[in-house]
Each structure stands twice: as structure tokens, then as C-alpha cells.
Amino acid sequence: MAFLAVSLLSSCSETDEENTEFADWQNRNETYFSAKYAEIKAKKEAGTHAVDIIRCYSKNPATTVPTDFIAVEMLDNYINGPETGCPILTDTVRIHYRGYLIPSDSYQTTMDDGTVLGYQFDSSWTGDYDLSLMNPYVGKTGSFIDGFTTALLNMHDGDRWRIYIPHQLGYGSSVSGSIPAFSTLVFDLTLVKHWPPKLK
């Protein structure tokens, strides 16, 4: 996934004794995602409509493994008339996104709804969320990490979601720019528009 990673973090190695920011990082991230998955699953089962647990498109439909799913909080859903349909893997998408790690010692960002996230490693916009001033990123639905693509495959034009992606559906055991290995990724993601090849 070609996010523009800003290298503000120092070494992200689990073995770097001088770096306590990411101490026990794999366990912390797996615990965080497990708790978020359980929280959102319970809300969904209790009838809350603005949350979801979505199986990764590349996983077996019969899977019940939590890390084969993304957890979703729907921040805005603009479908008031006929649905636009969802993107398919070969479609082009116009999106806004902002990516975060989980909270850590030095990085704690409080969202408008009180949710606390960590280091912001990438964003397609600067400043406040204002669609009239933001320039979207354009890419192919199937060109992103599995968890991000899974979200897009289930969104409609105008949807704005916060998605929680376990490291198994992200970069796994690999470091990617300023994203440490084994990182749960959290995205504020808006699907502005999608279209098939050769159409705009």
C-alpha cells in the first residue's frame, strides 16, 4: 500500500532497548484489536446500526477467527436515496483517509467522539475535516492492504468510516515506513466516489 509515510518515529524494532515507545508492541496491538473487535461485535449484536464486523474479502467465508475481520464504526453515512453500489476490486476510488497507530506513551490523539488514537502516520488532507477544501487521493480498490480494501468493498459513495485493521490484514511482521511491525492500523476513511475502468 503506497501511503506516504512520514518518518517521525525512531527505530521501530522490538529489540531496540533504547526505544520504549514500542515495547511489547505486538502484544499491545493484538490486545487492543481483540478488545475493539469484542466491543464492536457486542454493540452490533445489541442492535447498534452504526458499527460492523466485516470479514476480509480474501478469507474463507466460514472463518470465525477475529483477525480475519476488520471492525468498523460508521462516522457518517450519506445514503438517503438510491444506493450507489459498492466498489469492486478493479474500480477506481476517490478517497480521503487519515491513518493512526494505537495510543502509545508519546502519541495520544483525541477524536471528536472522545476516541483516543495514537501516532498519525499518514493523511490525505491537512487541517480540519472539510470536504470543500480537501483534495482526494485516487487509487484502485484492490491496490491497498487487505483490511483497507475490505472496507472499500463494503462502502458506498459518501460513507465515512473509522476502521480498525489487525496487523494480519495490514503489514503483518513487516515495517512500512514509520509503521512498526505488528501494528494495528486505524483509519478515518471516506469514499467520495468510485467508478469502473475507463469511466469517470
C-alpha positions in Angstrom: 0.0 0.0 0.0 1.5 3.3 -1.1 0.7 5.6 1.8 3.0 8.5 2.2 4.7 7.6 5.5 6.3 10.4 7.4 9.4 9.2 9.2 8.9 10.9 12.5 9.4 7.8 14.6 12.8 6.5 15.6 13.7 2.8 15.2 10.6 0.6 15.4 12.4 -2.7 16.3 11.0 -4.8 19.1 14.7 -5.4 20.1 15.8 -1.8 20.3 16.4 -1.4 24.1 16.6 2.4 23.9 13.1 2.7 22.4 10.4 2.1 24.9 7.7 3.7 22.7 7.1 0.3 21.1 8.0 -2.1 23.9 5.9 -5.3 23.7 4.4 -3.8 20.6 3.0 -7.0 19.1 1.2 -8.0 22.3 -0.1 -4.5 22.9 -1.5 -4.3 19.4 -3.1 -7.7 19.5 -4.7 -6.9 22.8 -6.0 -3.6 21.5 -7.6 -5.1 18.4 -9.1 -8.0 20.4 -10.8 -5.6 22.8 -12.0 -3.4 20.0 -13.3 -6.3 18.0 -15.2 -7.6 21.1 -16.6 -4.2 21.8 -17.9 -3.5 18.3 -19.2 -7.1 17.9 -21.2 -6.7 21.2 -22.6 -3.4 20.1 -23.7 -4.9 16.7 -25.3 -7.9 18.5 -27.2 -5.5 20.8 -28.7 -3.7 17.7 -26.4 -0.8 17.2 -26.6 0.0 13.5 -23.5 2.3 13.2 -21.0 -0.5 13.7 -20.0 -3.6 11.9 -17.5 -6.5 11.8 -16.6 -7.3 8.2 -14.8 -10.4 7.0 -11.7 -9.8 4.9 -12.6 -10.4 1.2 -9.7 -12.8 0.8 -10.6 -15.0 3.7 -12.7 -18.1 3.8 -16.4 -17.2 4.2 -16.7 -19.7 7.1 -13.9 -18.2 9.2 -14.6 -17.1 12.7 -11.1 -16.0 13.5 -11.3 -12.4 14.8 -8.1 -11.3 12.9 -9.8 -12.3 9.6 -12.1 -9.3 10.1 -12.0 -5.6 10.3 -14.0 -3.6 12.9 -16.0 -0.6 11.7 -17.5 2.5 13.3 -19.6 4.4 10.8 -19.0 8.1 11.4 -21.2 9.3 8.6 -23.4 7.5 6.1 -24.9 9.7 3.4 -27.1 7.2 1.7 -30.5 8.9 1.5 -31.7 7.9 -1.9 -30.8 5.1 -4.3 -27.6 3.3 -3.3 -24.6 3.9 -5.4 -23.4 0.3 -5.1 -20.0 -0.7 -3.7 -16.7 -0.7 -5.5 -15.2 -3.9 -6.9 -11.5 -4.7 -6.9 -10.9 -3.2 -10.4 -12.8 0.0 -9.8 -11.0 3.3 -9.2 -11.8 5.1 -5.9 -11.6 8.7 -4.9 -11.0 8.8 -1.1 -9.9 10.8 1.9 -8.0 9.0 4.6 -6.1 9.6 7.8 -4.1 6.7 9.4 -3.2 6.2 13.1 -1.4 3.7 15.2 -2.8 2.7 18.6 -2.1 5.1 21.6 1.4 5.0 22.9 3.4 6.8 25.6 4.2 9.9 23.4 1.3 9.8 20.9 -2.3 10.2 22.1 -4.8 11.9 19.8 -8.4 12.5 21.0 -11.0 12.4 18.2 -14.2 14.4 18.2 -16.2 11.5 19.7 -13.6 11.0 22.5 -11.9 8.0 21.0 -8.1 8.2 21.7 -5.8 7.1 19.0 -2.0 7.2 18.6 0.5 8.5 16.1 -0.9 9.8 12.9 1.4 8.2 10.3 -0.3 9.5 7.1 -3.2 11.6 5.9 -4.6 12.7 2.5 -5.6 16.1 4.0 -4.3 18.7 6.4 -6.2 20.6 9.0 -9.8 20.1 9.8 -12.1 17.6 8.0 -13.8 19.9 5.4 -14.8 18.2 2.2 -15.0 21.6 0.4 -11.2 22.1 1.0 -9.8 18.6 0.8 -8.2 17.1 -2.3 -8.9 13.3 -2.5 -6.5 10.5 -3.2 -7.2 8.4 -6.2 -6.3 4.7 -6.5 -7.5 1.2 -7.4 -9.8 -0.6 -4.9 -7.6 -3.7 -4.9 -4.2 -1.9 -4.6 -4.3 -1.4 -0.9 -3.6 -3.6 2.1 -6.3 -6.3 2.6 -8.0 -4.6 5.5 -8.3 -1.2 3.7 -9.6 -2.9 0.5 -12.1 -4.8 2.5 -13.6 -1.6 3.9 -13.8 0.0 0.4 -15.5 -3.1 -1.0 -18.3 -2.6 1.5 -18.7 1.2 1.4 -21.0 3.4 -0.7 -20.1 6.8 -2.1 -20.3 9.4 0.7 -19.7 6.9 3.5 -17.2 7.9 6.2 -16.0 5.1 8.5 -13.4 4.6 11.2 -11.8 1.2 10.5 -9.7 -1.0 12.8 -7.4 -3.3 10.9 -5.4 -6.1 12.7 -1.8 -6.4 11.7 -2.6 -9.7 9.9 -4.6 -7.7 7.4 -2.1 -4.8 7.3 1.6 -5.0 7.2 2.0 -8.0 9.5 5.5 -8.6 10.7 7.0 -6.1 8.3 8.0 -2.4 8.9 6.5 0.0 6.4 8.0 3.5 6.6 7.1 4.9 10.0 4.7 2.0 10.8 6.2 -0.6 13.1 5.8 -4.3 12.5 2.7 -5.9 14.1 0.8 -2.6 14.1 -3.0 -2.4 14.3 -4.0 0.3 11.9 -6.9 2.7 12.4 -8.2 4.8 9.5 -10.6 7.6 9.2 -11.8 6.8 5.7 -14.2 8.5 3.3 -15.2 7.0 0.0 -16.0 10.1 -2.2 -16.7 8.3 -5.4 -15.9 5.1 -7.3 -16.1 4.1 -11.0 -15.2 1.2 -13.3 -12.2 1.3 -15.6 -12.4 3.8 -18.5 -15.2 5.7 -16.9 -15.1 8.9 -14.8 
